[in-house]
Amino acid sequence: MAKDLNEKEFDTFVASAEKPVLVDFWAPWCGPCRLQAPVLEAFARGHDDVAVAKVNVDEAPSIASRFGIAGIPTLMVFSGGRPVARGMGLHDEEELAALVDQARSKECAGRSGR
């Protein structure tokens, strides 16, 4: 299940995670965000190797501002507390997996010095 993060929890959660963190930036009034929610939950149930979280941009505007969230839904993958991949708009489960894979590729490339 996706964890709802607020401004107090966000930094600690993404920095302390031992696996990639997929974060859905959303708002309750956003139609595409409401469509994304069940897809995100299904992805979370099927991927124990990824921490999944949600940030309501109306309740956590400073987080949205810090990461330049201009449209929602925006999905970001964090590793070691840093954003490493980003996607905007509605994503299906395959696209979410591809976003996480993209983040892992960047992370591996960074460790190998490329």
C-alpha positions in Angstrom: 0.0 0.0 0.0 1.2 3.5 -0.8 2.2 5.6 2.2 0.8 9.0 2.5 3.7 11.4 3.3 3.4 14.9 4.8 6.0 17.6 5.0 7.4 16.3 8.3 7.9 12.7 7.1 8.9 13.2 3.5 12.7 13.7 3.8 13.2 11.0 6.4 11.2 8.5 4.5 12.9 9.0 1.1 16.4 9.3 2.6 16.2 6.2 4.9 14.6 3.8 2.4 16.8 0.9 1.5 15.1 0.5 -1.9 13.9 3.0 -4.5 11.0 5.2 -3.5 8.3 5.9 -6.1 6.4 9.0 -5.1 3.1 10.1 -6.6 2.5 13.9 -6.3 -1.3 14.3 -6.5 -4.4 16.2 -5.4 -7.9 15.0 -4.6 -9.5 17.4 -7.1 -7.4 16.0 -10.0 -9.2 13.6 -12.2 -6.1 11.8 -13.6 -4.8 11.6 -10.1 -7.9 9.7 -9.0 -7.4 7.3 -11.9 -3.7 6.9 -11.0 -4.5 5.9 -7.4 -5.7 2.3 -8.0 -2.9 1.6 -10.5 -0.3 2.9 -7.9 -1.9 0.6 -5.3 -1.7 -2.4 -7.6 1.9 -1.6 -8.4 2.7 -1.3 -4.7 1.2 -4.7 -4.0 3.1 -6.4 -6.8 6.5 -4.8 -6.2 8.0 -5.4 -2.8 11.4 -4.1 -4.1 10.0 -0.6 -4.3 8.7 1.7 -1.6 5.6 3.5 -2.8 4.4 6.8 -1.4 2.0 9.7 -2.2 2.2 13.4 -1.5 -0.9 15.6 -1.6 0.5 18.8 -3.2 -2.3 20.9 -1.6 -1.2 19.7 1.9 2.5 19.7 1.2 3.1 22.7 -1.1 6.7 23.2 0.0 7.7 19.7 -1.2 5.9 20.2 -4.5 7.7 23.5 -5.0 11.1 22.1 -4.0 10.8 19.5 -6.8 9.3 21.8 -9.4 6.0 20.0 -9.6 4.0 22.0 -12.1 1.4 19.5 -13.2 -0.1 16.4 -11.6 0.0 13.6 -11.4 3.8 13.7 -11.4 5.7 10.5 -10.4 9.2 10.6 -9.2 11.6 7.9 -8.1 14.1 8.7 -5.3 17.2 6.8 -4.4 19.3 7.8 -1.4 17.0 10.7 -0.9 17.6 12.2 -4.3 15.3 12.2 -7.3 16.6 10.0 -10.1 13.6 9.6 -12.5 10.5 11.6 -13.2 7.3 11.1 -15.2 4.2 13.2 -15.7 0.7 12.2 -16.4 -1.2 9.0 -16.0 1.0 5.8 -15.9 0.0 2.2 -16.2 1.8 -0.5 -14.1 4.3 -1.3 -17.0 5.1 2.4 -17.3 5.7 2.7 -13.5 8.0 -0.3 -13.7 9.9 1.3 -16.6 10.3 4.5 -14.5 11.7 2.5 -11.6 14.0 0.6 -14.0 15.2 3.9 -15.5 16.0 5.1 -12.0 18.0 2.0 -11.3 19.9 2.3 -14.5 20.9 5.9 -13.6 21.9 4.8 -10.1 24.1 2.0 -11.5 25.6 4.3 -14.1 26.5 6.8 -11.4 28.2 4.2 -9.2 30.3 2.9 -12.1 31.6 6.4 -12.9 29.8 6.7 -16.3 
